[in-house]
Amino acid sequence: MDFLPVTMEDMKARGWDAPDFVYVVGEAYVDHPSFGHAIISRVLEHAGYHIAMLCLPEYHSADEFKRFGKPKLGFLVSSGVIDSMVNHYTAARKRRSEDAYAPGGKAGMRPDRAVTVYCNRIHEAYPGMPVLIGGVEASLRRFSHYDYWDDKVRRSVLVDSAATLLMYGMGEKTIIDCCDWVRRGMPTHELKQLTGICYMAKQPPKDAILLPSHDQVANDPKEYAKAFMMEYGEQDPVRGGVLCQMQDSQRYLVQNPPAMPLEQNELDQVYDLPFTRRAHPMYDKVGGVPALKEVRFSLSAVRGCYGACNFCALTFHQGRIVTARSQQSLLKEARLVTTFPDFKGYIHDVGGPTANFRGPACEKQRKQGACKNRQCLYPTPCKNLKVSHKELCELLTKMRALPKVKKVFIRSGIRFDYVMADKDPTFLKMLCQHHVSGQLKVAPEHISSNVLSKMGKPNRDVYERFVQRYEQINRNLGSKQYLVPYLMSSHPGSTLADAVTLAEYLRDIGHQPEQVQDFYPTPGTLSTCMYHTGLDPRDMSKVYVPKTVHEKAMQRALLQFKNPRNHALVREALRLCNREDLIGYGAKALVPPERGYGQKQDAQGPRRQNRPARTPAHQNSRAASSSARAPQSRNENRRSVNERPARRSKHEKLSR
């Protein structure tokens, strides 16, 4: 198995005089099926196209974009598995020091707004050359969208990049259709037939649903919220309609309906393509590509997610209809993984956006689409939801029995509310006994009902019942295994009082997270719409939004109240909430008073002597807390999303 050409010499060795397409990607070349550029390039190769890979090109001039000469058909452009702005900046808008998708983890090798910058260089190098953009950055920025880093509404990335077409969603079908369209000479009358694309037009199609214009959404929060819900409601491949949004006085953005998700046999075929499963050797001298280490022994088992958390972009990208690979396909890949010379007997993950979803939520989704105005799990599981872990248990049992396999872990997130909806306890018992590596990561996100309702997450009692069941099973097994809850601060709807309530909960369970995920407003999520507009677009009710740097710092500090560096912020927050009863030395106190503040100590003595007992599931061991969520988690892409590793790494939660 060979890598695709990365130099002119590689191309000539294949006997090509020019590639059909040059694929420009804002990350290192890793030919592994957890990376979107690897999948798309292999799909195109299988279809007979000659593809040259231009990864992390020097972008300050057009020179690098001429590396292979003029391609026969055009350029393909993606920023990579994650939006370039999320890749570069934290939720506090501070520059990140590492990039796991770059050689040696070096930061700064791709530009801000990579899709637009790359397209501009291509236009300089070869004016008039067809350019097709795709991937997460293009997909989630296809409409006029709020941009957190500019703090304003930007036009569609299709306008800024001046690309020929924008491809959104999971792209195997769409990329072939679009490349074939370019090869046929780009006939305009065929555009309406292409699913999963956006294009620019001088007039809206007759059957289009007309969205509020860019000027309207940029200047009126209500119009922005209205447009978002119209967009959100049509992101279904079965029932979705054509959407149209005026971008300027002469041009309209047109979105055709999403492409249908791959059938199981089609998904199996994609993962059976001849991947080398390695980073290109040109990166060896700098230590390879860090992101590959996280997924080298992991299997991508499913796509899509009907959980539809409001802070997650999966609905806009992968969609709500879940497709799973067959057991035969996954077992075949597992056997292949066991042949790697560095395999130690551990399959690190079998999962995807949600590891315990293995098919559509109900029978009607494939025929009628996902419901427009309701969710499958929120606020409670739909009566039509198919709840069963039987097939997943069968798969895991077979995988554990493979030669050379010592352990199969599930490190992708599981939906605990889906587990609780299953009357058969087999899966959770099997999970605890065989597939947890000492700790299980789950995502309650918060415990305030006010905040959970804005997140689209289940009520607190569902999580607490899950904790009790998890603890009981582990006691029965004689195992000391812990829960690591993912928690989010400063989500729309979260007041300081809500943050205090969450801090009290953490005090009572004896858990103190080392890292806290601040809400990150990324394009394509309902929560970002709330953040920008101060409105819940579902009913246009007002939403409290913590926006100031100082308040967000206080909410984050409350979740880490034990850290002495946070004590001043915690005390300030508690006094603003009239909760000075939580300042002191008693068992219920969060922080001590300032040195010299008052002369009388609490009659109960120092708080350390009255600390509530920790339950095993929430024991804050160094091992458990050190693996808590990293800064680049689920907004992006945990969720999500095309071109991302199956394991929920710190770069995933685009997804969030």
DOFINU-587309 format. One record per atom (N, C-alpha, C): residue in one letter; x, y, z. Coordinates in steps of 0.05 Angstrom, whole numbers, plus 5000, padded with zeros to 4 digits. Each point is the difference from the previous one (the first is absolute). Last residue first. Layout:
<atoms>
aXYZ/...
</atoms>
This chain:
<atoms>
r463253965407/r498350175015/r500550284994/s503849334931/s497349925015/s499350175019/l506650124988/l498550134985/l497849985007/k505449465046/k497650135004/k499550254988/e508149454995/e497449934989/e497950195009/h509549935023/h499450174977/h497249954990/k504149535072/k499750275009/k499350184976/s497149014988/s502450125010/s499550285009/r494349104979/r499650285006/r502450125012/r499749204926/r500250045029/r499650305006/a500049744910/a497749895014/a500150055030/p504550684928/p500549745011/p497549905016/r498650684918/r501150005027/r500449725010/e495450424918/e502950035001/e500950025029/n490150184996/n501549884978/n502950075004/v495049955090/v499450154976/v501749894978/s498350415083/s500149924993/s501049884975/r498950135089/r497949914987/r500850154978/r504550135058/r498949735005/r498049984980/n502950824956/n500149804987/n500049785013/e500050665034/e500549964972/e499549744992/n498750245089/n498650194983/n500549944971/r504049485076/r497949924983/r498750214983/s509950145044/s498249775000/s497750054982/q509350425026/q498749994974/q497949804998/p505150145082/p498850254991/p498549984974/a500649125061/a502050204993/a498650234986/r496249255075/r499950114973/r502050224995/a502349255073/a497650164994/a500350154974/s506449415049/s499049944973/s497550154994/s504450055084/s502050094981/s499149954971/s495049725078/s499750284994/s502050094979/a500049095030/a497450074988/a500050294992/a507749675043/a499749874973/a497450094988/r502050265088/r501650154980/r499649894972/s491849895066/s502849914999/s501550164980/n490650065046/n501750184984/n502949925001/q490049495009/q502650035013/q501850174982/h490649684987/h500950274995/h502750065014/a495549145003/a499650084973/a501150284994/p500149625090/p501949884981/p499750114972/t497250635080/t499049754990/t501949894979/r502250665086/r499849974971/r498949734993/a498350625092/a501349774988/a499649994970/p500250935054/p498249784995/p501549774986/r504750705069/r499649964971/r498149764996/n503950455082/n497249944996/n499349964971/q508750255035/q499249785019/q497149924995/r504050714951/r501349754992/r499149775018/r497550935014/r498349854982/r501249724993/p501950525095/p500850014972/p498449814983/g494850265087/g502849974995/g500650004970/q491550155048/q500649724993/q503049954994/a496150865019/a500149845024/a500749714994/d503550854942/d497649835002/d500349815024/q505550885007/q499949784982/q497449855005/k502951075018/k498849755011/k499949794978/q502950924987/q501849895020/q499149725010/g499350654903/g498649905023/g501949865019/y504650134918/y497250084997/y498449885023/g509549854982/g499450245016/g497250094998/r503149454921/r501650005024/r499450265016/e492249624940/e502750124996/e501550005026/p492949234994/p500050304997/p502850104995/p497549014966/p500450145025/p499850304996/v494549284939/v502650135002/v500350125028/l492549454979/l501549954976/l502950115002/a492649615079/a501450234988/a501549924974/k495049425064/k498650094976/k501450234985/a503249615083/a499849784980/a498750094974/g504850775058/g498249785006/g499949804977/y504750885008/y501649765005/y498249755006/g498350954936/g500749945028/g501549745002/i492550444930/i502750105006/i500649945029/l491549854960/l501949804989/l502950095002/d492450545026/d500049765018/d501949784990/e498050824953/e502350015018/e500049775020/r494450294917/r500649735011/r502550015017/n495450684938/n499049995028/n500349725012/c503250304912/c497649835001/c498849995028/l508050494983/l498150114981/l497449845000/r507149695053/r498850245011/r498050134981/l504849244971/l498249935021/l498750255013/a506650124934/a497649894988/a498049935022/e508550295027/e498550224987/e497449904989/r505849365037/r498850175021/r498450234987/v504849464941/v497849855012/v498650175021/l507950344961/l497850014981/l497549855012/a507949975050/a499050274999/a497650034981/h504649155007/h498450075024/h498950284999/n505849464937/n497350084993/n498450125023/r509049645006/r500150234981/r497350104992/p501249215056/p500450265014/p500150244981/n494549094983/n502550114992/n500450275013/k491949505008/k502149915019/k502850134993/f491850104947/f500150175023/f502249935020/q496549844903/q502649915010/q500550165026/l492150144953/l500249724995/l502749895010/l498250935005/l498249865018/l500149694996/a504850594941/a501349975026/a498249855020/r496550234915/r502049794998/r501449955027/q493950704995/q498649754996/q502049774998/m503650875004/m498849925026/m498549734997/a503750384922/a502149915018/a498949915027/k494250394939/k500749734991/k502249885017/e497550895015/e497949825009/e500749714992/h505850674970/h500249975029/h497849815010/v500550244908/v502349845007/v500049945030/t490650204952/t502550145008/t502149815008/k491149704974/k501950074978/k502550145010/p490549375025/p502450115012/p502150064979/v489049964993/v502549914988/v502350125015/y488549775004/y502350135013/y502549894988/v490550054948/v501949825013/v502250175013/k489050094956/k502650115006/k501749805016/s492649694926/s500150105028/s502850115005/m496349554919/m500750285000/m499950135028/d499249054969/d497550135007/d500350315002/r506949424966/r497849814999/r497450135008/p508850425002/p498750014975/p497649814997/d504350565083/d499749724994/d498549984974/l506250865029/l497349894996/l500249694997/g507350665003/g498650025026/g497249904999/t507250044929/t497550154999/t498850065027/h508449504986/h500150254984/h497550175003/y500549155044/y502250175010/y500050274985/m494049324972/m499250125026/m502150205009/c502349504925/c497850194993/c499050145025/t506149315012/t501350244990/t498050214991/s496749165026/s501150155023/s501450254992/l497049394935/l497750155011/l500950175024/t507049744920/t498649895023/t497850185010/g506650164926/g498449774994/g498649875024/p509450575009/p497950024980/p498349744999/t504550275093/t501049934973/t497750004980/p502750305107/p498050054979/p501249954972/y501949595101/y501550114977/y498050054977/f500549835116/f498449994975/f501550154978/d505949575076/d498350244996/d498449964974/q504649245063/q499450094973/q498250245001/v507649605071/v497250064997/v499650104971/q507649385065/q499450184977/q497050044998/e503249525072/e502550154995/e499650194977/p492149645069/p501249974974/p502650164997/q495049555086/q501050274992/q501449974973/h492849445075/h501550014975/h500850284994/g494249605073/g502949985004/g501650004975/i490250105020/i501049744989/i503049975003/d495750805031/d498649775013/d501049734989/r503350834963/r500849975028/r498849755012/l497150244915/l502749894999/l501249965028/y491650424993/y499849724992/y502849874999/e499650925015/e499049855024/e499849704994/a502050574928/a502349985019/a499249855025/l493350204938/l501749794989/l502549965019/t494150705020/t498649755004/t501849774991/v503050864982/v500349945028/v498749735006/a498950344915/a502749915003/a500649935030/d491750394978/d500249724989/d502849895004/a498750895023/a498649835020/a500049714990/l503450674943/l501949945022/l498749825021/t495749874906/t500650245016/t502249935021/s496649574901/s501449955025/s500650275014/g496049924912/g498149925021/g501349965027/p506249884915/p497650175002/p497949895019/h509849715023/h498149954978/h497750205001/s508049905062/s499250244984/s498449944975/s505549175039/s499350255013/s499150214980/m500448855009/m500450244983/m499150255016/l503448865010/l498450235010/l500750254984/y501148835007/y500550244985/y498250225009/p503149145061/p497950154986/p501150234984/v503549015036/v501050274995/v497950164985/l500449055066/l498750164979/l501450274999/y504048995033/y499050265006/y498550124977/q503349005051/q499950154975/q498450265004/k503449075050/k500250285007/k500350164974/s495548985024/s501750174984/s500050285011/g494849145019/g502450045017/g502050184986/l490849744973/l502349894986/l502650015017/n491950385032/n499549724996/n502349854986/r500450945010/r500249875026/r499649704998/n498750514923/n502849985007/n500549885027/i491150174973/i501249794983/i503049965007/q495450705043/q499149745009/q501249784984/e501750904974/e501449935025/e499249725009/y495650344925/y502849954994/y501549925025/r491150275010/r500149744987/r502949934993/q498450855036/q499449795020/q500249724988/v501150754943/v502249975019/v499549785020/f493050224942/f502149864985/f502449965019/r493050525032/r499249725000/r502149834985/e501350925000/e500449895027/e499249715002/y498450484919/y502849955004/y500549885028/v491350254980/v500849784982/v502949935004/d496350745046/d499349755012/d500749764983/r501150924970/r502049915019/r499449725011/n495850274904/n500050105027/n502149875018/p501750044893/p498049895019/p500350125028/k502850584911/k501049765014/k497949915020/g500850804939/g498749774988/g500949745013/m502450955020/m501949824987/m498649784985/k495250625052/k501250154978/k502049834985/s495949655076/s497950044980/s501050164976/l505649865076/l499749754984/l497850044979/v501550705062/v502149984980/v499649754983/n493950135070/n499950234982/n502149984978/s499849375070/s498049944980/s499750234980/s509149725052/s497850195003/s498049954977/i508449555008/i497949875016/i497650195005/h508349784919/h499250185022/h497949855017/e505449544933/e500450284993/e499350205022/p500348974984/p497650135011/p500050304993/a505749154963/a499650294996/a497450105011/v508349175012/v497350054992/v499550305001/k508349185008/k499350284995/k497250034990/l505849255062/l498150044978/l499350294998/q508449325043/q498350245002/q498350024975/g505849255014/g500350135026/g498250245004/s499849574915/s502849995008/s500550155026/v491549434949/v500750255013/v502949985010/h494849274959/h500750214980/h500550285012/h497349105044/h501949954979/h501150244985/q493549975076/q501649775004/q502349984980/c493350704997/c501650025025/c502049775003/l494049984926/l501850234998/l501850025024/m493349354999/m502249934983/m502050234997/k492150175048/k501649805015/k502549924983/l493750564960/l501550155020/l501749805017/f494449624933/f502150174989/f501650145022/t492449445023/t502349864990/t502350184992/p490550145037/p502550115012/p502549884989/d489650224962/d501949785002/d502650105012/k493050604979/k499149835023/k501849765004/d501851014958/d500149724993/d499349835025/a501050965002/a497449934987/a499949704992/m507950405038/m497949985020/m497349924988/v507350154943/v500549775016/v497849965020/y499850784951/y499349774983/y500449745015/d502950785041/d497049995000/d499049784982/f509350185005/f499149865023/f496949995002/r507050044917/r497750155010/r498949855024/i510650004968/i497449854998/i497850195010/g510650174955/g497950045020/g497649824995/s509949694974/s498150204990/s497850035021/r506249345013/r500850265011/r498550234987/i500548875017/i498350204988/i500750275013/f506049024986/f498950225015/f497950164984/v504948975007/v498750194981/v498750215017/k508449215013/k497950175010/k498950184978/k506449294984/k499749985029/k497650155011/v503249534901/v498550225013/v499849955030/k503949384935/k501850235006/k498650235013/p493649334950/p502749945008/p501650265003/l489450045014/l502049984978/l502749945011/a491650165050/a500949724996/a502149984978/r495550835024/r501749915023/r501249724995/m493850344938/m502550144998/m501949925023/k491149664998/k501649894978/k502750134998/t493950365062/t500749735008/t501849874979/l496350844980/l502250025020/l500949725009/l492550054941/l502550104987/l502350005020/e491549815034/e500949784983/e502750074987/c495650675049/c501149805018/c501149764984/l495350664952/l502650105009/l501449805019/e491249814972/e501949974978/e502850105007/k493050125065/k500649714994/k502149964979/h495550805045/h503049974997/h500849724992/s490650694994/s501249745003/s503050014996/v490450604986/v502049995021/v501049715003/k494250704930/k500949735004/k502349995020/l491850754990/l502949945000/l500549715004/n491450495001/n500749844976/n502949924999/k496250565069/k498749735002/k500749824976/c506750785036/c497649984984/c498949715003/p506150475078/p500149844976/p497349974986/t501650895054/t500049725007/t500149834975/p500750924990/p500849995028/p499949725012/y504249894926/y499450235017/y497250104996/l504049274950/l500649945028/l499250225019/c498650034903/c499649725006/c500349935030/q496250954957/q502549865002/q499549715011/r493950794940/r500549865025/r502649854999/n495850504926/n499650175023/n500249855027/k501549594911/k500950284997/k499950155026/c502048924982/c497850185006/c501050295000/a504949274939/a499850065029/a497950225004/g498849354914/g501950195011/g499750045030/q495449384937/q498750265004/q501950215011/k502949104978/k497950054980/k498850285002/r506949675060/r501049964973/r498050074979/q497550045092/q502050204993/q501049984972/k493449435052/k499250194979/k502150194991/e500949315071/e499649884974/e499550214978/c505850315084/c497549864997/c499749904972/a508250385031/a498550015025/a497449854999/p508649724939/p498150215002/p498349985025/g509249535012/g498250014977/g498050235003/r506649755066/r500949824979/r498049994977/f503950545097/f498050014979/f500949834977/n505450165079/n497849805004/n497650044983/a508150574999/a500849724997/a497749805002/t500751024962/t498949885024/t500349704998/p504850524939/p498850225015/p498749905026/g506249284974/g499350214981/g498850235016/g504848915014/g497950205004/g499750204978/v506749305053/v498249914979/v497650195002/d510949985039/d497350104999/d498549874977/h509049735030/h499550235017/h497150104999/i505149034993/i498550174981/i498950235016/y508649325022/y497850175009/y498850164977/g507949405001/g497749845009/g497650165008/k508550314962/k500649885026/k497749845011/f504750414901/f497549945014/f500649845025/d506350314930/d499950145025/d497349955015/p501849624912/p502249925018/p500050145027/f491149754942/f502050225001/f502249925019/t492049484983/t502449934986/t502150225001/t491050085037/t501749825016/t502549914987/v493550544954/v501450155021/v501849825017/l494349604936/l502250144987/l501750155021/r492149595029/r502149804994/r502450134987/a492550545014/a501349935025/a502249804996/e494750234927/e501950215006/e501449945027/k493349414974/k502149984981/k502250225006/l492150015049/l501749775009/l502449974981/l493450644978/l501550085024/l501949785009/s494249824927/s501950214993/s501750085024/q493049395014/q502149874984/q502150214993/q492250285045/q501949865018/q502349884984/s495450864958/s499349735007/s502049885019/r498151074997/r501349794985/r499149735009/a493650865010/a502149855013/a501349814980/t493650975007/t500749774984/t502449865014/v491750795025/v502549855006/v500349764981/i495251024998/i499549724993/i502649845004/r499350965012/r498849865022/r499349714994/g508350694960/g497249954999/g499049825023/q508950434971/q499649714996/q497049934998/h501650945007/h502249884985/h499549714994/f494350605053/f500650154975/f502049864983/t497749635084/t497550024984/t500550144973/l507049955066/l499649764984/l497550014983/a504350655066/a499650064971/a499349764983/c498350305110/c501549834982/c499350054971/f496150365083/f502750124997/f501649854979/n491249725027/n499850264987/n502750134995/c497748934997/c500550205021/c500250284986/a497449064962/a499350284993/a500350195024/g500048984980/g499950125026/g499450304998/y501449334929/y497350115005/y499850125028/c508349804924/c499250005029/c497350125002/g508549614924/g497550135007/g499349975029/r506349254961/r499850284992/r497250115007/v507349115032/v497450124993/v500350284990/a507549425024/a497949814997/a497450124990/s511450105007/s497650174996/s497749824993/l509149765059/l498449944977/l497650194998/s511049945043/s497150055004/s498549944975/f509850055019/f498949745008/f497050035007/r504950764970/r501349794985/r498849725006/v498050945034/v498149834986/v501249764986/e504850685052/e497549985015/e498149804987/k508450264960/k500549825023/k497449955016/l500350614926/l499949724992/l500349825024/a501050955008/a497249914999/a499749714992/p508750465002/p498949925025/p497249894999/v507849954926/v497750175004/v498549915025/g511149904975/g497449924990/g497850205006/g509750095019/g498549855020/g497249924991/v507150464950/v499150185021/v498249865020/k503949544924/k502350145013/k499150205022/d493749504944/d501349845020/d502250155015/y493950264924/y499750125027/y501649855021/m499349744907/m501450255000/m499850145028/p495549164976/p502749985011/p501550275001/h489149915008/h502050004979/h502850005012/a492449565057/a500650274991/a502249984979/r493349175011/r502350135011/r500150304992/r494149264968/r499650035029/r502450125014/t497549784904/t502549915012/t499950015030/f491449834933/f501550205015/f502649895010/p492449704929/p502849935007/p501550225014/l489049755007/l501950124980/l502949965010/d491649785048/d501649794988/d501950094979/y493550555046/y502149925019/y501749774990/v492750314946/v501950225005/v502349925018/q492949394986/q501850024976/q502050235004/d493149885064/d502049795002/d502150024977/l492650574998/l501950085021/l502249805003/e493049794942/e501750214989/e502050105020/n493749365028/n501949884981/n501850214987/q493050305058/q502149855014/q502149884982/e495350884964/e498949755011/e502349845013/l500351084992/l500849754988/l498449775012/p495550975001/p502349865013/p500549744985/m495650824947/m499249785017/m502549885013/a500151044973/a500349734988/a499049795019/p496051025006/p502349835007/p500049744984/p495350864955/p499649825023/p502549835006/n501850944953/n498449764993/n499749835024/q502051084996/q500849745011/q498149794990/v503551044969/v498049794998/v501149755012/l501751154999/l501049745007/l497849794999/y500750964944/y498649835020/y501749755005/r501351094956/r500649715001/r498649875023/q500250974976/q499849864974/q500349705002/s500550655074/s497950104984/s499649854974/d504149465080/d500450284993/d497850084980/q499249185044/q502650075012/q500750294994/m490649345007/m501450224986/m502550085015/q495349015001/q500550245017/q501550214983/c494248974999/c501250214984/c500350255018/l497748834996/l500150255015/l501550214984/v494249004986/v502150184989/v499850265016/g496549115051/g499550154975/g502450174992/g498049025061/g501150274998/g499550134973/r497949085034/r497850194998/r501150294996/v506049235002/v497549894990/v498050224995/p508850155039/p500349924972/p497449904987/d501850785076/d499249725000/d500049914971/q500650925047/q502549844997/q499349715003/e494050795010/e500249884973/e502549834996/g497750525081/g497849834995/g500149854973/y506550665027/y500249765018/y497849804992/e500050864959/e502249834990/e500149735015/m493850635029/m499249914974/m502249824988/m501750425081/m498149785004/m499049904973/f505950745000/f501349765010/f498149775002/a496850854976/a501549874978/a501249745010/k495850545064/k498049894982/k501449854977/a505450475060/a498849775013/a498049864982/y503750814970/y502149795001/y498849755012/e494650755000/e500249894973/e502149784999/k499150485079/k497649834996/k500149874973/p506950625024/p500249745013/p497649824996/d503950784935/d497749955017/d500249735012/n506550354938/n499250245014/n497749965019/a504049334941/a502350145012/a499250235018/v493749484950/v501049855023/v502450145013/q496250424923/q497949975021/q501249855024/d505350084922/d499750265014/d498049985023/h501049234945/h502450055017/h499750275015/s490749574975/s502550064986/s502350045019/p491449345016/p500750285003/p502850054988/l495549174956/l500850085027/l500350305002/l494249304934/l501650245001/l500550085029/i498149074942/i499150135024/i501850245005/a498149524900/a501750055023/a498550135024/d497649734904/d499149835022/d501450065026/k502250464917/k497150035005/k499049855024/p510250374995/p498449804986/p497050035008/p506350875004/p499449765015/p498449804984/q507350684957/q497250005008/q499549755016/k508750184971/k499050274998/k497150035008/a507449275040/a498250044978/a499050294999/m507649215048/m499050284998/m498350034975/y501649095066/y501150154977/y498850285000/c501248995062/c499150274998/c501350134976/i497748905033/i501750224990/i498650275004/g496849045013/g502250065019/g501850224990/t494649514924/t499350035028/t502550055016/l496850164892/l502249935019/l499150045029/q494950234920/q499949715005/q502149915020/k498950914966/k497749935017/k499949715008/l506550364938/l500650075028/l497749915019/e500849944900/e500249765016/e500350065030/h499650664928/h497449895004/h500149755017/t508050474973/t498550145021/t497349865005/p509449544967/p497450104989/p498250115022/m510249684992/m498550165020/m497450124988/g506649354961/g500050284991/g498350185017/r502249045012/r498050044978/r499950294991/r505549765074/r501149864976/r498150034976/v497250335084/v502250164989/v501149884975/w493649505045/w498850244989/w502150194988/d502849245048/d498849924974/d498850244986/c502950145087/c502349974982/c499149904972/c493550075067/c501050274993/c502449984981/d496149205035/d498050144983/d501150264990/i505149525062/i500149874974/i498150144981/i500150305089/i502650074986/i500149874973/t492549825058/t500050274988/t502550064985/k499149195048/k498250014977/k500250274986/e505149905079/e500849804981/e498350004974/g500350605087/g500250074972/g500549794979/m494950395096/m501849784995/m500249964969/g497350985028/g499349745010/g502149794994/y499350834933/y499649995029/y499249715008/m504850664916/m498949745007/m499849985030/l500650824920/l500549925028/l498749745005/l504050544906/l497949865014/l500949965029/t505050574945/t498049924980/t497649875014/a506250755051/a500249734989/a497749944981/a502950815057/a499450014971/a500449724987/s500650325096/s502149844986/s499750024970/d493850445058/d502750105007/d502149864984/v490949724991/v500450274989/v502950095005/l497549185036/l500049974971/l500350284986/v498949915094/v502849964992/v500149964969/s492150595045/s500849724994/s502949984991/r498250855057/r498749884977/r500849714998/r500150485097/r501549994975/r498349884978/v498650525101/v498949804981/v501550034973/k504550225098/k498150114981/k499049774982/d507650005065/d497750095014/d498150154981/d508649514984/d499450284990/d497850135016/w502049135023/w502650135001/w499950284989/y492449405000/y500850075027/y502550175001/d492349904924/d502849935003/d501050115027/y490049744946/y501450155021/y502849895003/h494749934905/h500449875026/h501450195020/s495249764895/s500950235016/s500049905029/f500949184942/f498250225000/f501350245013/r505249234994/r498850024973/r497950224998/r506549605070/r500050294993/r498550054974/l501749125036/l498650145022/l499950304995/s504449424936/s497349905005/s498550175021/a509250174978/a498250084978/a497149925008/e506649725059/e500050304999/e498150104979/v501449055009/v498650125022/v499850304998/g501249474908/g501149965027/g498450165020/g501750294894/g498549825017/g501349975027/i500150504890/i500850015028/i498249825016/l503850184893/l497949885016/l500949995029/v502650524901/v500949945027/v497549905016/p503950234890/p498049915018/p501149935028/m504650744936/m500149715004/m497849925020/g502450924971/g497949864986/g499949705004/p509250495018/p497450134998/p498049844984/y509049745053/y498649914976/y497250134998/a506350275068/a501749824984/a498849934973/e495250545064/e502450144990/e501749834981/h492649615043/h499050194980/h502450174989/i501849425071/i499449844975/i499150194978/r501350365086/r502649944987/r499649844974/n492350205052/n501250254989/n502749944986/c495849305047/c498650064975/c501150254987/y503349765085/y500949814979/y498750064973/v497050505075/v502850074992/v501049824978/t491549825037/t500050254984/t502850074991/v499049255057/v498649954974/v500250254983/a503450045089/a501749874981/a498749964973/r499350555088/r498149994978/r501249874976/d507750205058/d497250055009/d498250004976/p508749454982/p499150275006/p497450015015/r507949235009/r497750074982/r499150285007/m507149655049/m500849934972/m497750044980/g500650135102/g500450234982/g500749934971/a502649355086/a497750184995/a500750204979/k503748965019/k500850284998/k497650174993/g501549005014/g498250165017/g500550304999/g504349284947/g501350065025/g498250165019/p496350044907/p502449855005/p501350085027/a489550144993/a502350104985/a502549845007/y491249935042/y499749914972/y502250114982/a498950225095/a500449714998/a499949904972/d502950945043/d498149924980/d500549704996/e502450855079/e500549754986/e497849944979/s500250775059/s502949964996/s500649754985/r491350745000/r500949745009/r503049964993/r494650955019/r501249844980/r501049735012/k491550585036/k502949995003/k501149804980/r490550245022/r501350134977/r503050025003/a493649525057/a500750265010/a501450174978/a497549104984/a497550155005/a500550285011/t508049614943/t498449895022/t497450165002/y506149874907/y499450175023/y498349855021/h503349634914/h502150195007/h499550145027/n494049354958/n502649875002/n502150195012/v491550324978/v499849845025/v502749865005/m499350474920/m499950195023/m499849855026/s499849514919/s502650115005/s500150205023/d493449144991/d500050284991/d502650135008/i500148954987/i499050205019/i500150274988/v503349214956/v497849885016/v498850205020/g504550404910/g500649775017/g497749915016/s500350704931/s501850095022/s500949775017/s497449974892/s498949955027/s502050115020/v498049924884/v501250155022/v498449935026/l502549734887/l498349945023/l501250135024/f501050194887/f501049975027/f497849935019/g501149804887/g499650215020/g501349945026/l500649574905/l497250065006/l499750225021/k508749684966/k498249984977/k497250105006/p508750425051/p498549754999/p498149994976/k509550545010/k497150044998/k498549744998/g509450005051/g499150114975/g497050045000/f504849705076/f499449784981/f499350114972/r502250615072/r501949785003/r499649784979/k495750895022/k500849934973/k501849755000/f496950445078/f497649904987/f500549934971/e506650415057/e499649735008/e497649874985/d501950944987/d502049824989/d499549715006/a495350875024/a498749794984/a502049794990/s500850565095/s500150064972/s498749774985/h500149995093/h500450294997/h500350094971/y498849085041/y497750144990/y500450304996/e504448945006/e500850275007/e498150194986/p496349015019/p501850164983/p500850275012/l495349095032/l501250235014/l501950164982/c497349204947/c499350035028/c501650215014/l496949554903/l501550245007/l499250075029/m499249124925/m499550115027/m501850235006/a495249504908/a502550075013/a499450155026/i494549284928/i500050205021/i502850045011/h493649544915/h502850035009/h500150245019/y491349304977/y501250274998/y502949995010/g493349265000/g501650044976/g501350274996/a494749585075/a498250074977/a501550064975/h504649805081/h498449764993/h498250054976/e504750735036/e501949824987/e498549754991/l495250605052/l500450104973/l501949834984/v498649785090/v497549964986/v500350104971/r507150155058/r499949724992/r497449944985/s501250875035/s502049954979/s499949714991/i494450265072/i499150124975/i502049944978/i502249695087/i497649874989/i499350114973/a507050415047/a500849734991/a497649864988/h498750845039/h501450034974/h500949734990/g495750045085/g498250054978/g501450024973/f502849415087/f500650274989/f498550044974/s500449175049/s498950195019/s500350294991/p503449224951/p497250064997/p498750165022/h510350084961/h498649825020/h497150074999/d509150404964/d498349824983/d498749795018/v504151035010/v499949755015/v498049824984/y505351014991/y498949784984/y500249745016/a498951025043/a501949814989/a498749774986/e494850935002/e501149835020/e501949804987/g493750634954/g501350145022/g500949835023/v498649844887/v499049935027/v501650155021/v497649844886/v501450185019/v498749975028/y500749444902/y498550015025/y501650175020/v499349904887/v501850045023/v498350045024/f497549484904/f499550195021/f502350015019/d501149534920/d497450104994/d499250225020/p510449864977/p497849875015/p497350104989/a508949904938/a498850195018/a497849855015/d505849524946/d501150264992/d498950225017/w501748935027/w498150214994/w501550254989/g503649125033/g499450034971/g498050214993/r504249725087/r497549864993/r499350034971/a507450455035/a500649715004/a497549834995/k499450954999/k501349894976/k500649715002/m496650445077/m498049994978/m501149884975/d505850145073/d498149795006/d498049974977/e505850734995/e501449754995/e498249765005/m496950865022/m500049964971/m501449744993/t495850025097/t502050164985/t499649954970/v494749565064/v500350255014/v502150184987/p493149064975/p502350184995/p499950265018/l495649105039/l499550164976/l502350204997/f502049085051/f498750265004/f499450134973/d500548925009/d501650244997/d498450255007/m500548845014/m498350245000/m501850255000/
</atoms>
